[in-house]
C-alpha cells in the first residue's frame, strides 16, 4: 500500500527540498546547502513512498556534483567514499526512515567534506553525520524528554544505529 502526503503537508516538503543548487542558505547557526529538486506536490496532492526514496537517492547523487568551495567560503567537496557509505547506510535503515514521505531526512553536505542525514519529528531530532566511510557521529535530541545524547559509532554498528532509529520512531 502506498503512503501519501496530502496538500497541507506537501507545501512543507516542497519548501524543504526546493532547488537551491549553487546557493548556500542559512539554517540555524550553520550554513546548509540544499541539493534536491522538489516536485511541487501542492498540485498533485500526493507523493508515494518510492518517490520519497528516489528523492533521497537523487540528493546523494547531486552531492557528487559539488566542487570544493561549493558554499563560496572554502567548503570541501563531499568525499565520494562518504557518499557511497551514506547509500549503504540508507539501505540499512528502517524502511519508515527512508521511504515515508512524512519522515524524509534532510541530506546535508558539511563544510568538511562529509554529509549528514537529519530527521525532525515533533520535539525529536536525529542526526547521523557520516564523518568517514567507517564512522558516524550521531545526535539524539528531544525537548520534551530532555534528551541530548551524542557520540560516535562505527557505520557497521547495527545495534547502536537500530537503538537510535527505534528511539526516533517510537510512538509512531
TAWOJO-V928478 format. One record per residue. N is the residue number from 1. RES is the residue in one letter. BURIAL is b if it has 16 or more other C-alpha atoms within 10 Angstrom, else e. Layout:
N:RES:BURIAL
N:RES:BURIAL
//
This chain:
1:X:e
2:X:e
3:X:e
4:X:b
5:X:b
6:X:e
7:X:b
8:X:e
9:X:b
10:X:b
11:X:b
12:X:e
13:X:b
14:X:b
15:X:e
16:X:b
17:X:b
18:X:b
19:X:b
20:X:e
21:X:b
22:X:e
23:X:e
24:X:e
25:X:e
26:X:e
27:X:e
28:X:e
29:X:e
30:X:e
31:X:e
32:X:b
33:X:b
34:X:b
35:X:b
36:X:b
37:X:b
38:X:e
39:X:b
40:X:b
41:X:b
42:X:b
43:X:e
44:X:e
45:X:e
46:X:b
47:X:b
48:X:e
49:X:b
50:X:e
51:X:e
52:X:b
53:X:b
54:X:e
55:X:b
56:X:b
57:X:b
58:X:e
59:X:b
60:X:b
61:X:b
62:X:e
63:X:b
64:X:e
65:X:e
66:X:b
67:X:e
68:X:b
69:X:e
70:X:b
71:X:b
72:X:e
73:X:e
74:X:e
75:X:b
76:X:b
77:X:b
78:X:b
79:X:b
80:X:b
81:X:e
82:X:b
83:X:b
84:X:e
85:X:b
86:X:b
87:X:e
88:X:e
89:X:b
90:X:b
91:X:e
92:X:e
93:X:e
94:X:e
95:X:e
96:X:e
97:X:b
98:X:b
99:X:b
100:X:b
101:X:b
102:X:b
103:X:b
104:X:b
105:X:b
106:X:b
107:X:b
108:X:b
109:X:b
110:X:b
111:X:b
112:X:e
113:X:b
114:X:b
115:X:b
116:X:b
117:X:b
118:X:b
119:X:b
120:X:b
121:X:e
122:X:e
123:X:e
124:X:b
125:X:b
126:X:b
127:X:b
128:X:b
129:X:b
130:X:b
131:X:b
132:X:b
133:X:b
134:X:e
135:X:b
136:X:b
137:X:b
138:X:b
139:X:b
140:X:b
141:X:b
142:X:b
143:X:e
144:X:e
145:X:e
146:X:e
147:X:e
148:X:e
149:X:e
150:X:e
151:X:e
152:X:e
153:X:b
154:X:e
155:X:b
156:X:e
157:X:e
158:X:e
159:X:e
160:X:e
161:X:b
162:X:e
163:X:e
164:X:b
165:X:b
166:X:e
167:X:e
168:X:b
169:X:e
170:X:e
171:X:e
172:X:e
//
